[in-house]
Amino acid sequence: MRHRRFLVPVSVLLVVALGIGLYLFQPWRLFTVRQTNDALLVPTATSQMTSSAASAPASETPKQVAETPKEIAAGQWRSLEHATTGKASLIALPGGRHSVQFASLNTSDGPDLYVYLSPHASGSSEKTFGQGFTSLGKLKGNRGDQVYEIPSGVDVSTIRSVVIWCQRFSAGFAVAPLEQA
């Protein structure tokens, strides 16, 4: 009888703790894949853009020649808390807009993952990436190609890296350098 009075509250406490732990850590995400297949913007080399402007009719000025997306910075992912591979690029778009694209991203799935633009260099300490960032929203998937539009008003000259960040645990999954030449 004495053991039962002790066993019931302990059992209830363990079930509640297990439920909270499963909610917070979502361990099944270690085995899930969220595939994303956004159409990547094909960067145009500066030499190709210059030659197309040179071949334009004399009546057209270079400003009238259609602009094309151009990669202005890129880097490979550096794993932080989770093994991550692929390439991240900062892309200049027509009209002065910008985006970030991930090619062949491969990382773990996790709870509450976001994409951050960081003013900190990719070699910085992991905790610095949770400060002074611009959020581009939730990570679309943990595998595949992805494109994120950068909001107007963001000064892209201050972007030094892009980060996959877990807000729930204030931890970085990976970081890629986006420093412009």
N, C-alpha and C positions, 0 to 999 in steps of 0.2 A: 504494500500500500504506500509506504514512504517513497519508494522508488518511482511510483507512478506520478506522484505530485511533482517530483523533480523532472521526470522524463517528458511529460507533456509540455511544460513551458520551454524546455531546452529544444525539443523537436520543433515547436512553433517558431522559435527564434532562428533555428537553422534553416527552416524553409523560407522564412522572410529574408534572411541573409543571402541565401542562394538566389532567390528571385531578384534581389537588388544587384547582386554580382553579375548575373546573366544580363540584366538590363544595361548596366554600365559598360561591361567589357565586351559583350556580344561576341563570344569566342567563335561562333560559327562563321563569322566574317573572315576568319583565316582561311576558310575553304570555299568562299564564294567568289564569283567573278562577275563584274558588271562591265560588259564590253561596250565601248563607244566607238562609233565610226563616223565622226564629223569629216566633212570634206576639207582637207588641208588647203591652205592658200599656197599656191606655187610661187615661191619667191623668184623674182627676176633679177639677174645679175646686173650690176650697174652698166657693164659694157653693152648688154643687150638693150637696155633702156636708151643709152646714148646713141647707139646705131639706129634705132627706130626713130629717134628724134631727128637724126641727121638725114634720114631718107624721107622725111615728111615733105610735102610740097612747100615751095617757098612761100605760098600764101598763108600757110599755117605757122603759127609761132609755137615754140616748144610747150607753152602752157596749154595749147589746144590739143596736143597729142595726149591721148588717154593715158593716165597713170596706171601702173600695175602694182600689185603688192610686192614689197621688197623686204627681205630679211635684214634687219639692222643689228641684231645681236642674237647669239645662240650659245647653248652649252648643253653638255650631257648631265644627267641627274647624278647627284652624289647622295648616297643612302645616308639617312640619319637613324631613325628608329626601325625602319623596315627597308629591306633590299628593294631597290628601285632602279630601273633602266629606261632608256629612251632619250629623246632629245627635246629640249624646250627652245622656242624661238620667239623673239620679239619682232613683230611684223608691222611695217608702215603701210597703211592702206590709202587708197585714193581719198582725197578731200581732207587729209591731215589726221585721220583717225588711226588708231593702233589696235592690235590684238596680240594675244599670246597664243601660241599653238604648241601642242604636245604631239610629237610623232612617235609612234610605237611605245607608248607609255606601258610599263609593266610594274605594278606595285601591289602590295597587299590591300585588300579591302579593309575598311575600318569604319567605326562610328564617327559621325560628325566631321568628315574631312572637307576642308576648304582649300581654295587656291588663293595665295597671297602674293602680292608684289611687294618686294622688300627693298628698302634703301640700303640694306646691309650686304656686304660682299658674301659670296657663297661659302667662303672659308670661315665665316664668323661662327661663334658659339651658337648652338641650337636654340637656346632660350632667347637670344636677341631677335630671332625671326618672328616672335610673338609680339614685337613692339614696333610701332611706327609704320605698319603695313597698310596696304590698300587691298581690301578683299574683293575678289572677282566672283565670289559665290561658292556654292558647293561643288566639289569635284564631281564631274559627270559620271565617271567610271574609273575603275582601277586598271583597265586594259584598253589599249587602242589609241586612236587619233582623236584629239580634242581641240576646239578653238574657243577662246574666251575673249570677248570684246572688252577693251579697256575703256572705262567711262571717260567722256570728254572732261577736261579740266584736270586730269592727272598729268603731271609733268613727267613724261617718260624719261627725261634726261636724269632723273633721280633714281630710276630703277636699276638696281644692281643684281637682283636675283629674283627667282620665282620659287615659291615654297608650297609644298603640299603639307597642310597643317591640320592636326587633330585638335579641334577646339575643346572637346570634352576633357582631354587629359593634358592640354597645353604642351603638346609634343609635335615635333616635326617628323614627318615621314621621310621627306627628301627635299633637296634644294638643287637648283640649277643656276649657273651664272648667266646673266643677261647684260653684261657690261658692254656698252657701245664703244667703238674705237674713236 
